[in-house]
Amino acid sequence: MSDTRLAIVYGEISTKHQLIMERAEDIFDSVLAAPVDGLKYIYGKDETKVLYKDIDLTEFDAVYIRIDDRDAMFAEHLVEVLNEEEVITQAENDTFAYDSNKFYNMKVLAENGVNVPDSVYTLSPDVAVEAAEKLGYPVIMKTVKGAGGEGVMRATSENELKPVMDTMKSLEQEICLQEYKEHDGSDTRMVVIGNHVTGYGRTSGGDDWRSNISAGGERTEAEIDEEKREIALKAARSTGFDICGCDMIDTEEGFYVLEVNGAFAVNEKMNEIIGDDVILRLVERMHEKAIEKNRD
């Protein structure tokens, strides 16, 4: 059997790729961590390369991509090139286009029968006010790009909404406006790895209604039943992910998916709460697919 090689492409926001490397070094024969801003594409008549220094990532068996929205366009090209060169990744060609735009994310999920909050995409403060009246206050305002709860705001009236929208327009920020689904201030971060689904709860910290850990939320144990598993798998497959995070809330109307995220947080605390080494499972999944590819 030939040696297996894994590359991990990481962006500025990814501080935990070292944990993935530690697990990968025990499974893959060689592992490389490559910062996204150190990569370059070379297109030629007969070949395409993705180079980090003088190392061509298209010659690797698998590449795991961990970047945020700031490098989303690069990721869209990267995953397409790698997939076409038959390198294993965690995503289909169009997946990072969905991942990088919160409205596009919601649109694709809804088209595939996944429950999501009603959403409106607009650059106009006036249109936003009209849409908010139909959605009903409070409404959630999200910049279409952003991670960790950044760029997520809530307005309870036109007097709160309009100034924010005016500011966003002056900053040339695109906004996704969403109906607010009443829930208990917590959500479930589902983790999909192939057909394996697990997860943990997140509760808002203090007076902050956002449950993102980076916004002050806390991780908790969560009951992961079959319905949640099926919804998370459907959301992942709808957006083309083999490995991803899926944020879900429980409302009186049922479960709603708020986001699917390709660069979900990984850390030892997560493993402790879940009771499983999720990071190891991630690496094993990439290795399993690389071995299958080499057999074909």
C-alpha positions, 0 to 999 in steps of 0.5 A: 500500500502506498504512503498516505499524505494529508495537508491541512489548509488553515486561515487566520481564524483557525487556531486549532489545526495543530490538534488535527495535525497531532491526530493525523501524524499517528494515522497518515504517513506524512502531514503538512500544515499550509497557511492559505495565504502561502498558497498559489495556483498555477494553471498550465495547458497540461497541468494545474498545481496548488503550490505551498512553497515548492510542494504541490497539494494536488499530489496529496491524497487528502486536503482538509480545508479550515478557513473563514469567510475572508478567504472564501473565494480562494477556498471555492477555487481551491476545493474545485481544483483539488476535487478535479485532481481527485484529491480527497476534500471534505466538500463538493465543488460549490460547497464553500460558495454556500458556506461563505454566504449566510443567505445562500446557505439558507436558500440552499437548505430551504430548497432541500427541505431543511427548516430554516428561518424566513430570510431576506437579502438586501442592500437597501435600508428601506427594503429591510424595513418593509421586510421586517414588517412582514417577518415581524419584530424582533428580526435578526440582521446578519452580515452575509460573511462573518464567523463566531457570532460576529456581524449578527445583530437583533432589532426589536423595532424600526427605530433600531433596524434603520440606523444599523441598516444605514450604517451597513450600507455606508460600509458596503456590507450585504445583509441577510435579514431573518425572522427571529425564532423564539427559543430558550437562548441555547442551540445545538452544534451538531458535528457531521463526519461522514455518516457519524453525527454527534454534538453538544449544546451551547448556551448564551453567556450573561445577557448576550442572546447569542450562544456562540462560544466566541461571543461568551456562550458555554458548551454543555452536554446535549441529547442527540436524538434520531431526528436531530441526526437526520436533520444534520445529515440532510443539511450537510448533504444539501450543502455538499459537506462530508464533514461540517458543523450544523447549528440548530435550535429547538422551537415550538414549531420544531427544529430549525437550522441556522447555519452549516459551517465547514470550519467548526471549532475543534478542541479538547473541551468539546471532546470531553463534553461529547465523550468522544475524540471528534478530532480523531474521527475527523482525521480517520474519515479523511484517511478512510476516504484516501485509502478508498481512493487509492484502492480504486 
